[in-house]
Amino acid sequence: MNAFLLRLAANQLDGMPVKNYDIYALGAALLDTEIEVSDADLNKFNIEKGVMTLVDEARQHELVSQLSEHLVHSKRSSGGSAANSVIAASYLGSKCFYSCKVADDSNGRHYLSDLSAAGVDYQQNNASEQGITGKCLVLITPDAERTMNTFLGISESLSTDEIDEQALAASTWVYLEGYQVTSASGRPAAIKLRELAEKNGVKTALSLSDPAMVEFFHDGLCTMIGSGVDLLFCNEAEALSFTKSETLEQAAQALKEVSKSYVITLGAKGAYVFDGHEHFHIEGQAADAIDTNGAGDMFAGCFLHSLCQGKDFKEAAKLANSGAAMVVSQYGPRLKAEQYKTLLNQA
């Protein structure tokens, strides 16, 4: 019996209609490898800087082979945008569930083991199909910008079959990554998850994820958002592009049409926040940035965790800025277990 069913059984015995999960997320399951490159390397291999590009396995192998001497973070770890967020929230103390899809291979089994080690639950039929678990090659330039080349593998077939409706109904928040907009089966899964959340009174949060997603899949993102979500995460470039605005102020007003509240991250400048009633700016935390991979994911995970603990948006944004500042000062999209404790002590 998995952790969710044990908690559900205990609550039923106690007669307590308690929420069993703080955050339920759906997203790609990817094993990350980071490589330090120059802008010249990106130009040489015709790679667009600062965005996520989907590639086939042959192209990813080519890049790894050509850049193998530049590895900086080759340890296998479970990744994917929403996964990074719920792993952060779980280490901070939230109860999290992650719907994803990995193959019955060594990478898939490692991925699920890594989720379990972080305290994140997942659907029990995972890793039951043949295939290749997805992989993400993260290229880091000297200005700390991250550029991703992603082979989705079996994660491309993530679908409504991976949704655990019991776990969803027992959650406080549902979190969706915008990257699912590229998938013919993942997008409908994200839409169904949002609709089920609305039906069950579960709050909905969505991240626009990447400027390329907004530029090339604007209409698809709109269908994922539907009549509106409770909370939207985006950075400044995504906000401007999604709302087709020229200024941050214009974008901020336009986002009210699709979300009850939102956060526009501004990198080192902090975040511009609307809590449903008022706008405010939260200053960023000083950081010696070497790798921005995972900064937005960490921000979202910290922010949602804070809300689940009953904190207001200002407190949530302060913790999220601190978490993002900490993660960009090292390689990799995640902190070590002890660093999450340090983060909470600083809050």
Secondary structure as the mmCIF struct_conf table of DSSP 4:
data_model
#
loop_
_struct_conf.conf_type_id
_struct_conf.id
_struct_conf.beg_label_comp_id
_struct_conf.beg_label_asym_id
_struct_conf.beg_label_seq_id
_struct_conf.end_label_comp_id
_struct_conf.end_label_asym_id
_struct_conf.end_label_seq_id
HELX_RH_AL_P HELX_RH_AL_P1 ALA A 3 ASP A 14
TURN_TY1_P TURN_TY1_P1 GLY A 15 GLY A 15
STRN STRN1 TYR A 21 LEU A 26
STRN STRN2 LEU A 30 GLU A 36
HELX_RH_AL_P HELX_RH_AL_P2 ASP A 39 LYS A 44
TURN_TY1_P TURN_TY1_P2 PHE A 45 ASN A 46
TURN_TY1_P TURN_TY1_P3 LYS A 49 GLY A 50
BEND BEND1 VAL A 51 VAL A 51
STRN STRN3 MET A 52 LEU A 54
HELX_RH_AL_P HELX_RH_AL_P3 GLU A 57 GLN A 66
TURN_TY1_P TURN_TY1_P4 LEU A 67 LEU A 67
HELX_RH_3T_P HELX_RH_3T_P1 SER A 68 HIS A 70
STRN STRN4 LEU A 71 HIS A 73
BEND BEND2 LYS A 75 LYS A 75
STRN STRN5 SER A 78 GLY A 79
HELX_RH_AL_P HELX_RH_AL_P4 SER A 81 LEU A 92
TURN_TY1_P TURN_TY1_P5 GLY A 93 GLY A 93
STRN STRN6 CYS A 96 SER A 99
BEND BEND3 ASP A 104 ASP A 105
HELX_RH_AL_P HELX_RH_AL_P5 SER A 106 ALA A 117
TURN_TY1_P TURN_TY1_P6 ALA A 118 GLY A 119
STRN STRN7 VAL A 120 TYR A 122
TURN_TY1_P TURN_TY1_P7 GLN A 124 ALA A 127
BEND BEND4 GLU A 129 GLU A 129
BEND BEND5 GLY A 131 GLY A 131
STRN STRN8 GLY A 134 ILE A 140
TURN_TY1_P TURN_TY1_P8 PRO A 142 ASP A 143
STRN STRN9 ARG A 146 PHE A 151
HELX_RH_3T_P HELX_RH_3T_P2 GLY A 153 SER A 157
HELX_RH_3T_P HELX_RH_3T_P3 THR A 160 GLU A 162
HELX_RH_AL_P HELX_RH_AL_P6 GLU A 165 ALA A 169
TURN_TY1_P TURN_TY1_P9 ALA A 170 ALA A 170
STRN STRN10 SER A 171 GLU A 177
HELX_RH_3T_P HELX_RH_3T_P4 GLY A 178 THR A 182
TURN_TY1_P TURN_TY1_P10 ALA A 184 SER A 185
HELX_RH_AL_P HELX_RH_AL_P7 GLY A 186 LYS A 199
TURN_TY1_P TURN_TY1_P11 ASN A 200 GLY A 201
STRN STRN11 LYS A 203 SER A 207
HELX_RH_AL_P HELX_RH_AL_P8 PRO A 211 PHE A 216
HELX_RH_AL_P HELX_RH_AL_P9 HIS A 218 ILE A 225
TURN_TY1_P TURN_TY1_P12 GLY A 226 SER A 227
STRN STRN12 VAL A 229 VAL A 229
BEND BEND6 ASP A 230 ASP A 230
STRN STRN13 LEU A 231 ASN A 235
HELX_RH_AL_P HELX_RH_AL_P10 GLU A 236 THR A 243
TURN_TY1_P TURN_TY1_P13 LYS A 244 LYS A 244
BEND BEND7 GLU A 246 THR A 247
HELX_RH_AL_P HELX_RH_AL_P11 LEU A 248 LEU A 255
TURN_TY1_P TURN_TY1_P14 LYS A 256 VAL A 258
STRN STRN14 SER A 259 SER A 259
BEND BEND8 LYS A 260 SER A 261
STRN STRN15 TYR A 262 THR A 265
HELX_RH_3T_P HELX_RH_3T_P5 GLY A 267 LYS A 269
STRN STRN16 ALA A 271 PHE A 274
BEND BEND9 GLY A 276 HIS A 277
STRN STRN17 HIS A 279 ILE A 282
HELX_LH_PP_P HELX_LH_PP_P1 GLU A 283 ALA A 286
BEND BEND10 ILE A 290 ILE A 290
TURN_TY1_P TURN_TY1_P15 ASN A 293 GLY A 294
HELX_RH_AL_P HELX_RH_AL_P12 ALA A 295 CYS A 308
TURN_TY1_P TURN_TY1_P16 GLN A 309 GLY A 310
HELX_RH_AL_P HELX_RH_AL_P13 PHE A 313 VAL A 328
TURN_TY1_P TURN_TY1_P17 SER A 329 SER A 329
BEND BEND11 GLN A 330 ARG A 334
HELX_RH_AL_P HELX_RH_AL_P14 ALA A 337 GLN A 346
#
